[in-house]
């Protein structure tokens, strides 16, 4: 293609609007704010206990009393919600994950403490068995080691009802069992927990970016050489994500989630365009660890790259982003 100068070419100069800060701001399409964040945290038993996660620099497993300080920071920074992930000691784990629905368990106690102190802060709980199973899988195993679907769903229902009774705002099934959203919704409604929302991990991929998270909750050792390929999604698939999301919506999900984030932004856009549902994205532990490691080596500007990555996730269609950067990003955005 050739262009001929006519004295007027180019008639349209997009760079004109990029020349000054004021005009760049006027035409900015995507705006990131603390309202977009959910802060994932790791809770452990004890008092005044905090242990660092080596593969997640700056992230600690904290006892409930110390976690309340993080919740207070969320309130001050305008971060709307916190998501709880329990660190269960090895002696409390079992093949049947019975500790997952104990009324006096770590998660129900944390929920009650958070809602008593900060009733306006949204509290999200993970509904999955992997923190509680001695084998590290998200479900109950048959004799061959295969994760059984319907038996696992029955256990997840017990877990979700336990969390709802403690006062949680949102249960987030991350297990990828078939039919679990419908089972949770029916059970919650039958027990009159009609206001408990379901954030479904609708397209959760069998990703290699989850390593630091499994270190944090202590499931990596239990899982050992095992994999989750029989229930989490194949990273090669895109159409399948639409089917999974459609089924969760039909079964009663209030929000849907894509996980991980940056490698799956095409999925985020397809899901948002197809369904227009409240859509969350989890910027997972591996994404956080890569950015942190590169920043610590001086290879990247942490603040600039983190905010760019989060903006990219929102631009792709995310309404909410679970990110370990939530408090830092909220502070940066307020400056």
N, C-alpha and C positions, 0 to 999 in steps of 0.2 A: 504494500500500500504506500502510495506517495502523497505528500501534501504540498500544495502550492501556496506560497505566501501571497495573500491578496491585500495585504495592508491591514486586515482585520484579524487574521489568524494569530494565535488561537482566540476565538471569541469568548470561550469559556475557560477561565483559569481557576481551577479548584484551589490552587495555592493561596489565592487572595484571602480565603476564609481561614487559612492556617497561619496567616502572617503574625497576628497578635493574640495575646492570651485572651482578651475579652471575646474575640470572635470565635476562637477555638471553644471557649466555654459555652457560647451561645448555641453552637451546633452540636454539642456533645450528646450522643445518642444513649449511652449507657452510663448510669451513675451508681457507684458503689456506696453503700452506707452500712453502719453497724446493724441496721434493721435486717440486713441480708444474712446475718451470721447465726449459726448454732455452734456452741463451744463444746467439743467432746472432751470429757475428763475421765480419768481412771481413779476409781475409789477403792480403798483397801480398809481392812479392819485396824483397830487400835486407836490410840490418841496421840496427837502431836507427832504423827508418823508421815514422813515424805521420803520416797526413794526415787532417785532419778532413773529414767529410761535411757540407757546409753545410746541406743539407735534413734532416739527422738530428743535431740538436744533442747533443753529448756522445758521439757515435759516431765512431770513427776506423778507417781502413784501416791495419792494423798488420803489420809484418814478423813472422816467426815468433818471433824472440827476444823481442819485446815481447808477443806473443800468449801466451807461456808465463806471463807475469805475470797475465793475465786468467784463464787456466786455474787458476792457484794460488788466485786469489780465488774461483773457482767451488768449488774443493775446500773452502776455508775456510768459505764461506757455506752449504755443503750443496746447491748446485745440481748435479744429477746428470750433466748432459751439456752439451756445447758443439756447435754446428752451424757448419760451415765454408762460407764463400762466397768464392770466389777473385776477386781483381782482376787480370785478365790484361792486359798491355800491348798496345796496338793492333797492334804488329808481330808478336805471337804469335798473332793471330786469323786465321782463314781460313774460306773457305766450307764446308770439310769438317770443321772443328773438331778437326783432328788433335792439337792440344795437350791435348785432354781426357783422353787415355789414355797420356800419356808417363809412364814409370816414374819419371823424375826431375823430374816436373812439380811445380808449387807445392803442389797438394793432397796428393799422396802424401808429399812431404817434410814437410808440416805434420802429417799423421797420424802419421808415424813419430816425429816430435819429441814430440808430445803423449803418445803411448802409452808412449814410453820414459821420460818424466819423470813422468807421472801415469797409471799403468796402470789405476787404478780409476775415472778420469773417462770417462764415455761420450763417444764421438766420433761425430758424425753428418756425413755428406758429402752435398752436393747432387749428384744425378745429373741433369744437364741440360746442353745444349750452348750455351745463350745467352751464358755468359761467354766462350766460345771462338770463336763464329761472327762473321765480319766483317759479317754482316747483322743480328745481334742476335736472330734467332729461335731457338727452343728445338730446332730440328731442321734437317735437310738439305733443301735446296730443289730442286724440279724446274725446268725451263726457264721455267715460267710464274710462278715465285715461290711455289708452293704447298709447304707443309711435308709432305714424304713420310713416311708412317708407318713402314713396315717397315724402310726403309733407316735411318731415325733410330733405331729400336729396336736394330738391329745395332750402331750406334755407342754407344748407351747401355750395352749389354752390355759392350763393351770398356772403357768408362769405369768401370763398377761393378767389374769384375774387377780393374782397376788399383788401385782404392781398397781392395778386399778384400785384395789381396796386400800392401798397405802396412799392414794391420792394423786397418782401420776396424771399428767395432762395428755401425754402422747405415748403410745406404745409403738415401737418400731421393729417389726419382725424382719430380721436380717438373714433368715435361715434358708430361703429359697425353696421351701417345701411347697408342693402343689396344694392349693385349696386352703392355705393357712389363713389368708385374710378373711375369707368368708366365715371360717370357723371361729376366728377371734371376734368378728363383728357380731355373730349370732350369740356367742357366749357372753360378751360384754353387755349386749342389749338385754339378754335374758336375766342378767343380774342387776339391771337398771343402771349400768355404767354407760348411759347413753351419750354423755358428753366426752368420754374418753376417745381421743382421736387416734387414727391409725395412719402412721407414716410407713408405707410399704417400701422395703428395698425391692423394687420391682425388677430392675435390671442390674443385678449384682453379678459381676463377672468373676470368673476364676482367675483372678489377677495375681501377678507376681509382685505387686506393689504393696501387699499387706504385711510384709515381713516384720517391720518394727512394731506394728499393732500387736501381732501375735507374741512378740517378745514382751510387750507391756502387760498383757493380760495373762501371760504364762501358759498359753496354749501351744506354742511352737514346739516345746519339748514333747508334749503329749502327742501331738500330731505326727511328729518325727518325719518319716518318709511318706506319710499318707498325703492324699490330695483331696480336693473337694470338687473334682471334675464331674461327678455324677449328679450334682445339684446346682452348683453355681454355673453361670453361663460361659460358653465358649467365646473367648475374646474375638474370634473371627466373625461372629454373627451380629447382624444388625436387625433384620426383619424379626427375628425371634424376640428381640427386646420389645417390639411393639405388641406382639402377642402376650408376652408376660405382663406388660403394663395394662393392656386392655382387660385381661382377666382380673387383675387386682382391683381395677376401677369397678368392674362389674360386681366384684365381691364386696365392695364397700370401703375401699381405701379413701381416706380424706386427702392424702398427699402421696405422691410417688417419688421414688428416688433412683438415681443412676449412680453407680459406684464401680470404679474410681471416677476421677474428674477429668483432668486434661487429656488422657489418651482416648476419652470416650465422648468428647464434645459433639461429635456428629450424632451420637445417640440422643444426647440431651436435646438437640435441635429437632430431631425427628419426633421425639416423644412430645415435646412442647407443641410443635406444629400440629401433630395428629390429634391430641386430646385437650390441649388448653388447660390442663390440670395444674394445681399448685405442685411445682416440681422442685425437688431438692437434689443437690449433688454433694457427694462426700469427696472432699479433697483429702485423699487417704494418707496414711502414715508414710508410705514410700515417697509420695510427692513432697510432703513436708520435709522429710529427711534429706532429699536431694537438694532442695533449695537451701536448707540450713547448712549442709555440708559445703556447698559451693560458696555460700556467703562467708562461712568461717575461714575458708581458704583464701578469701579475698578475690574470688573469681567472678562474683556477682554482687550487685548492690541489692541487699536483702529487701529493704523497704520497697524499692522500685519494682523489683521482679515479683515479689509477693502480691503487691497491689495489681500489677499487670495480669498475673495469673488469675487472681480472683475476679478481676474485671472480665477476662476472657470467659470464665465460667458463667458469669451472669449474662454476658452478651449472647452466649449460646442458648440461653433460655431459662436459666436457673432462677427460681424465686428465693431459695434459701440455700446456703452453703455451709455444710459442716466442715469446719477447719480448725486445726490446732493453732492457727495464726489469729483466731477471732479477736482476742483481747489486744494483741499488738496492732492488728489492722485497724481496729476501732480507734485506738489511740492515734495512729498515723493519720487517719481520716479526719480526726478532730483538730489536727494542728494546722 
